[in-house]
Amino acid sequence: MTNKPHKKKFLKRSPARGHFQNSTRGLYPLLPSAETFSDIRATLLAGHQSVVRRQHGERDVKVDAAAFVSRYFPRTIKIPARLRDRSLEALFGSRKISARLTHMLQRWGARVLGDLHGRRVGDFAWQRNCGLKTLQELDSLASVLSDQASSTGLGANRTAFAIPRSVCRLRFDELPITKRLANVVSSNGLRTLGDLRGRTRFELLQYWACGWRTVAEIQQVIERAISGEFDVAQIDESRAPVGLLLLLEHGIERLTPRDRQFLLARLRGMTFAEIGRRHGLTRARAHQAVMKALNVLRKTWGPRIPRLLQTIRAHYFSIPNGSGLTPALLNQWVGHASKSVRLSRKAQVRLIAALDKNIPVSPD
């Protein structure tokens, strides 16, 4: 028997309810899983009762398929009068909508935007080849069109990202973003948060490999930046050691349980070979896991941890005849101000050394 190739799943499924966890927080309510949505569409298209049965452990759950679709896509499409004569081909030619959505609407019978006026997004779930992503794109298009505030077309609307000037200069390469988002911003020439000013979620979805999870991640990064989590102005250089240790402690708590376990084992003095043996991995794989955790930790608070490490390095090199950063010297710097930090002084010194190779240390 030939094994089927494994299909990578990009969204995290909640085992209790069969829905995705809120990976698109702020954009949509909890979305159905791809499997659940496909089952619902199959039920509707087959003309059976609009009820599907899903297995959850030892019990069955009945779901009204029509109500299910209406719940997640209740938006009514409202086309401004000045845009109702605009053809779908023009939108597709200007990359405002994808070929997938264009073909679905054309099969339905739409030729101009006015044909969509008054329809609900969820009504198109009955159309052939209309999947979850197509409905999401149509829902976004409906949001953009309903928010038109001027006669300049699809450019100005309330769905555009609002980036305050105070965070415009933050670079993506120093922010805690996933590799997926890093590839999207790199391939499209986006270097700072300010490059997103005025762009809409719908525009970003036209970028190659940019889906709803990426758009949601961008929104979360912007919200964290606005809240001041990446603000280097909060750094008090006179208390840099204490500030650094506190940020590192909170950053470790944000790591995944696996990454945190590997990193803490390394900070306790275990070798990569010992960590690998404990978890049934090779030394190289254990090393890779620890390096990944350190990289995530370094960017957890944007440029703040690198800036604090620079301050610590300058502070150390200002000491004449320094023999390396030791637990005793670090304790002298922080005193009793970091009692809330649970890591030992040796572990803190090892962590600082791992994050900045330019700081000479002597943890023993």
C-alpha positions in Angstrom: 0.0 0.0 0.0 1.3 3.4 -0.9 1.3 5.9 1.8 -0.4 9.2 1.0 1.8 12.3 1.4 1.3 14.1 4.6 -0.6 17.3 4.1 0.5 20.0 6.5 -2.1 21.7 8.5 -1.6 25.3 9.3 -4.3 25.9 11.8 -4.5 24.6 15.3 -7.6 22.6 16.0 -9.2 22.5 19.4 -9.8 18.9 20.5 -12.8 19.7 22.6 -15.0 21.6 20.2 -13.7 20.8 16.7 -13.2 24.5 16.0 -10.0 26.4 15.5 -8.7 28.2 18.4 -8.8 31.9 18.0 -5.8 32.3 15.7 -7.5 35.2 13.9 -8.4 37.1 17.0 -10.0 40.5 16.2 -10.8 39.5 12.6 -13.4 36.8 12.9 -15.1 34.7 15.5 -13.8 31.1 16.1 -13.7 29.6 12.6 -14.8 26.0 11.8 -12.1 23.5 10.9 -11.5 22.7 7.3 -12.9 19.2 7.8 -16.0 20.5 9.5 -16.6 23.1 6.8 -16.2 20.6 4.0 -18.7 18.2 5.7 -21.2 21.0 6.0 -20.9 22.0 2.3 -21.2 18.4 1.2 -24.4 18.2 3.3 -25.9 21.3 1.8 -24.9 20.5 -1.8 -26.3 17.0 -1.6 -29.7 18.4 -0.8 -30.0 16.4 2.4 -31.3 17.8 5.7 -29.3 20.8 6.8 -28.0 18.8 9.7 -24.5 17.3 10.0 -23.3 14.9 12.6 -19.8 15.2 14.0 -18.0 12.8 16.2 -16.4 14.1 19.4 -15.0 11.3 21.5 -17.9 9.2 22.6 -20.8 11.5 21.7 -22.4 12.9 18.6 -23.2 16.5 18.0 -25.9 17.7 15.7 -25.4 21.0 13.9 -27.8 22.9 11.7 -25.6 23.4 8.6 -27.4 26.5 7.3 -27.3 28.2 10.7 -23.7 27.2 11.1 -22.6 29.0 7.9 -24.8 32.0 8.7 -23.2 32.3 12.1 -19.6 32.6 10.7 -20.4 34.6 7.6 -23.4 36.8 8.5 -22.3 39.9 6.7 -24.6 41.4 4.1 -22.8 42.7 1.0 -23.5 46.4 0.5 -22.1 48.0 -2.7 -21.9 51.8 -2.9 -24.0 53.1 -5.8 -20.9 54.5 -7.5 -19.2 51.1 -7.6 -22.1 48.9 -8.7 -21.2 49.1 -12.4 -17.5 48.1 -11.8 -16.8 44.8 -13.4 -15.3 41.8 -11.7 -12.7 41.5 -14.4 -11.4 45.0 -13.5 -11.1 44.0 -9.9 -9.2 40.9 -10.8 -7.0 42.8 -13.3 -6.0 45.2 -10.5 -5.3 42.3 -8.1 -8.1 43.4 -5.8 -9.6 39.9 -5.8 -8.1 36.5 -6.5 -8.8 34.3 -9.6 -10.4 31.8 -7.3 -13.0 34.3 -6.0 -13.5 35.8 -9.5 -14.3 32.4 -11.1 -16.7 31.4 -8.3 -18.7 34.7 -8.6 -18.8 34.4 -12.4 -20.1 30.8 -12.2 -22.8 32.2 -9.8 -23.7 34.7 -12.5 -22.2 37.9 -11.2 -20.6 40.2 -13.8 -20.5 43.5 -12.0 -20.3 44.4 -8.3 -23.9 45.5 -8.3 -25.0 41.8 -8.7 -23.7 41.1 -5.2 -25.6 44.0 -3.5 -27.9 42.7 -0.8 -26.5 39.2 -0.7 -25.1 37.6 2.4 -21.6 36.2 2.3 -22.8 32.9 3.8 -25.2 32.3 0.9 -22.2 31.6 -1.4 -21.3 28.5 0.6 -23.6 26.5 -1.7 -21.5 27.4 -4.8 -19.2 24.9 -6.3 -15.5 25.2 -5.4 -16.3 27.8 -2.7 -14.3 26.8 0.3 -13.5 28.4 3.6 -10.7 30.7 2.2 -12.9 31.9 -0.6 -15.6 32.9 1.8 -13.1 34.7 4.0 -11.9 36.7 1.0 -15.4 37.6 0.0 -16.2 38.6 3.6 -13.1 40.9 3.5 -14.2 42.4 0.2 -17.6 43.1 1.6 -16.0 44.8 4.6 -13.8 47.0 2.3 -16.7 48.0 0.0 -19.0 48.8 2.9 -16.4 51.1 4.4 -15.8 53.3 1.4 -15.5 56.9 2.5 -14.4 58.6 -0.7 -14.8 58.2 -4.5 -11.1 57.2 -5.0 -11.9 53.5 -5.2 -10.8 50.8 -2.9 -8.0 52.6 -1.3 -9.4 54.6 1.6 -11.3 52.7 4.3 -11.5 52.1 8.0 -10.0 48.6 7.6 -6.5 50.1 6.9 -3.8 49.4 9.5 -3.3 52.4 11.7 0.4 52.7 12.6 1.3 55.5 15.1 4.5 57.4 14.3 6.0 56.3 17.6 6.3 52.7 16.3 6.8 53.3 12.6 10.6 52.7 12.8 10.4 49.3 14.4 12.0 46.8 12.1 10.5 43.4 11.4 13.8 41.7 11.8 14.0 42.8 15.4 10.4 41.9 16.3 9.0 38.5 17.6 7.4 37.3 14.3 7.1 33.8 12.9 9.2 32.6 9.9 6.0 32.6 7.8 5.5 36.4 8.4 9.2 37.1 8.0 9.1 35.5 4.5 6.0 37.5 3.6 7.5 40.9 4.6 10.9 40.1 3.1 9.5 39.0 -0.3 7.3 42.1 -0.5 9.9 44.7 0.5 8.4 45.5 3.9 11.1 46.5 6.4 9.4 48.4 9.2 5.9 48.7 10.7 5.6 52.0 9.0 5.5 50.3 5.6 2.1 48.9 6.6 0.5 52.3 7.1 -2.5 52.7 4.9 -2.6 49.2 3.7 -5.6 47.0 4.3 -5.9 43.4 5.4 -7.5 42.7 2.1 -4.5 44.1 0.2 -2.1 42.0 2.3 -4.1 38.8 1.4 -3.1 39.4 -2.2 0.5 38.9 -1.3 2.0 35.5 -2.1 1.8 33.1 0.8 0.0 35.6 3.0 -3.1 34.1 4.6 -5.4 35.0 7.4 -3.1 33.6 10.1 -0.3 36.0 8.8 -2.7 39.0 8.8 -3.8 38.1 12.3 -0.2 37.9 13.4 0.5 41.4 11.9 -2.4 42.8 13.8 -1.1 41.3 17.1 2.4 42.7 16.5 1.0 46.1 15.9 -1.1 46.0 19.0 1.9 44.9 21.1 3.9 47.7 19.6 1.2 50.3 20.4 0.9 49.1 24.0 4.6 49.8 24.5 6.0 46.3 24.8 8.8 47.1 22.3 9.5 50.7 23.5 13.2 51.2 24.2 12.4 54.5 25.8 11.2 52.5 28.8 14.8 51.4 29.5 16.4 52.8 32.6 20.1 52.5 32.0 20.9 52.9 35.7 18.9 49.8 36.4 19.7 47.9 33.2 20.8 44.6 34.9 17.6 44.4 36.9 15.5 45.3 33.8 17.2 42.7 31.7 16.7 39.9 34.2 13.1 40.7 34.6 12.4 40.8 30.9 14.3 37.5 30.4 12.3 35.9 33.2 9.0 37.0 31.7 10.2 36.0 28.2 11.1 32.5 29.4 7.5 32.1 30.7 6.2 32.9 27.2 8.2 30.2 25.5 6.5 27.0 24.5 6.8 24.3 27.3 9.2 22.3 25.1 11.5 25.2 24.3 11.4 26.3 28.0 12.3 22.9 29.2 15.3 22.6 26.8 16.6 26.1 27.7 16.3 25.7 31.4 18.1 22.4 31.3 20.9 24.1 29.4 21.0 26.9 32.0 21.3 24.4 34.8 24.6 23.3 33.3 23.5 20.2 31.3 25.4 19.5 28.1 23.6 19.1 24.8 24.4 15.4 24.7 22.8 15.0 28.2 19.7 17.0 27.1 19.4 14.9 24.0 19.6 11.6 25.9 17.0 12.7 28.4 14.5 13.5 25.6 15.6 10.7 23.2 17.2 13.1 20.7 20.6 13.6 19.2 23.0 16.1 20.5 22.6 18.2 17.3 18.8 18.3 17.7 19.1 19.3 21.3 21.5 22.1 20.3 19.1 23.2 17.6 16.2 23.4 20.0 18.2 25.5 22.6 19.4 27.9 19.9 15.8 28.3 18.7 14.6 29.1 22.2 17.4 31.7 22.6 16.5 33.3 19.3 12.8 33.6 20.3 13.8 34.9 23.7 16.1 37.5 22.3 13.2 39.0 20.2 10.4 38.5 22.6 10.4 42.2 23.6 11.6 43.6 20.3 14.7 45.7 20.5 14.6 46.0 24.3 16.7 42.9 25.2 19.4 43.6 22.6 19.6 47.2 23.8 19.9 46.1 27.5 22.6 43.7 26.5 24.5 46.5 24.9 24.2 48.5 28.1 25.4 45.6 30.2 28.4 45.1 27.9 29.3 48.8 28.0 28.9 48.7 31.8 31.2 45.7 32.1 34.0 47.0 29.9 34.0 50.2 31.9 35.4 48.2 34.8 39.2 48.2 34.8 40.9 44.7 34.8 37.6 42.9 34.6 38.0 39.1 34.6 34.6 38.3 33.3 31.0 38.6 34.4 30.6 36.4 37.5 27.5 35.6 39.6 29.1 37.6 42.4 29.5 40.7 40.1 26.0 40.3 38.8 24.7 40.1 42.3 26.6 43.2 43.2 24.9 45.0 40.3 21.3 43.9 41.0 21.5 43.6 44.8 18.1 42.6 46.2 16.1 44.3 43.5 15.5 41.1 41.5 14.2 38.8 44.2 11.2 38.0 42.0 13.6 36.4 39.5 13.6 32.7 40.0 16.7 31.8 38.1 19.9 31.3 40.1 22.8 33.8 39.5 24.8 31.1 37.7 21.9 30.5 35.3 21.5 34.2 34.7 25.2 34.6 33.9 25.0 31.6 31.5 21.9 33.1 29.9 23.5 36.5 29.3 26.6 34.7 27.9 24.4 32.7 25.5 22.5 35.8 24.3 25.6 38.0 23.8 28.9 36.3 23.0 30.7 39.6 23.3 30.3 39.7 27.1 33.1 37.6 28.8 31.7 35.6 31.6 32.9 33.2 34.3 29.8 31.4 35.7 31.7 29.1 38.0 
